[in-house]
Amino acid sequence: MQIANRTKNLGTEGAFEVLAKARALEAQGQNIIHLEIGEPDFDTPLYIRDAAKKALDTGYTHYLPSAGFQDLRLAIAEHISSTRNVPVNFDEVVITPGAKPILNFVLYSTINEGDEVINPNPAYPIYESLINFVGAKPVPYILKEEKGFRFDLDEVKSLVTKKTKMIILNTPHNPTGGILTESDLQGVADLAIKHDLMIFVDEIYDRIIYDGFKHKSILALPGMKERTILLNGFSKTYAMTGWRLGYGIMPKDLAMLVAKMQINCTSHATTFAQVAGVTGLRGPQDDVNKMVSEFWKRRDIIVDGLNKIPGVKCHKPLGAFYVFPNIKGTGTDSRMLADLIMKGGVACLPGTAFGSAGEGYLRFSYANSIPNIEEALRRVEKVIRSL
Ligand SMILES: Cc1ncc(COP(=O)(O)O)c(C=O)c1O
């Protein structure tokens, strides 16, 4: 079989690879606590599951228009309009199987070979993978631990060239849990307007925020709606990772093109999942609130526990369900330490799975029970003390 040259540029997600390694160890009888994969450990709320069952029983088993089920496009438009305080119309919404295809379809639809896209580092690895895959150049800006894993605006400004087309933002952030402030967003918005750039903002963790902070969206800033693509979805908020239900908000012309990309690729997201998504958005949000308060408790436990381990320094994140402890004091590099910790019974990711700026860090997902997190902390401490 001959393989196309472009595949050389395709990256991957370390979490899936580490999960496979952990499963292999489990098959040999080892007990592993899973703190590698980024998915809520909760069940999808019952009222959403019931809505999907009802949808299946009432015939929602056929094709739909590619951009999505009309009622869900309307519900998403209403939800984003009211939470971002900016009017969004249903024809500016495209629904996809999981949120990930939004990134893929939007980059293919807006970025030419040779263009430059400014992207965070460390970051969700699919950004850099897909920027490379469409033949563009990723230009990383560094998220700094001392700034709560926010960027330095002067650094971002210094990266803009004549070839820059887009800046990617992610808030709350995977893998660090950092969130951007309104003034960070305003700084990037001014830059985008000055240089006529697009903004791609990934807000998939927008509902998972702690300490009374409020999610701020660049979409709401003056002059930004016409140049912003917002990615969001049901995976994290409603513990619906396996349902594959996500969406993008973007100007109508681009939405039509992205829907056309989808016709060429997946046709649309699963019909009965979309019907249940309407119930998810319009129904009671108590389950989401309960999940977030449980994550909040776990965050405090894991941060405090990691900070008690010699050589480890863990910043307390404000959002998502990840911690990104600095392990430079252990004298071991990220990959080697993650491997040792796996052998010690805990699966986690090396910071380098999220880019070069992740060296010296590990990522733990705390989407696991408190007893498991406490046991994982004991195991990690034992490994690090034995170095
Ligand atoms: C930052 C970020 N964006 C997007 C996604 C993709 O979400 P989905 O599973 O809905 O495709 C993830 C999933 O881990 C993520 O962490």
PDBQT file of the ligand as one rigid body, heavy atoms in Angstrom, charges set to zero:
ROOT
HETATM    1  C1  LIG A 401      -9.380  21.269  24.244  1.00  0.00    +0.000 C 
HETATM    2  C2  LIG A 401     -10.237  20.239  23.589  1.00  0.00    +0.000 A 
HETATM    3  N1  LIG A 401     -10.900  20.569  22.477  1.00  0.00    +0.000 NA
HETATM    4  C3  LIG A 401     -11.674  19.684  21.833  1.00  0.00    +0.000 A 
HETATM    5  C4  LIG A 401     -11.830  18.404  22.295  1.00  0.00    +0.000 A 
HETATM    6  C5  LIG A 401     -12.668  17.432  21.502  1.00  0.00    +0.000 C 
HETATM    7  O1  LIG A 401     -13.892  17.192  22.045  1.00  0.00    +0.000 OA
HETATM    8  P1  LIG A 401     -14.866  16.062  21.432  1.00  0.00    +0.000 P 
HETATM    9  O2  LIG A 401     -14.592  14.812  22.185  1.00  0.00    +0.000 OA
HETATM   10  O3  LIG A 401     -16.238  16.588  21.617  1.00  0.00    +0.000 OA
HETATM   11  O4  LIG A 401     -14.528  15.903  19.974  1.00  0.00    +0.000 OA
HETATM   12  C6  LIG A 401     -11.162  18.015  23.460  1.00  0.00    +0.000 A 
HETATM   13  C7  LIG A 401     -11.265  16.621  23.953  1.00  0.00    +0.000 C 
HETATM   14  O5  LIG A 401     -10.494  16.153  24.745  1.00  0.00    +0.000 OA
HETATM   15  C8  LIG A 401     -10.340  18.952  24.124  1.00  0.00    +0.000 A 
HETATM   16  O6  LIG A 401      -9.678  18.641  25.244  1.00  0.00    +0.000 OA
ENDROOT
TORSDOF 0
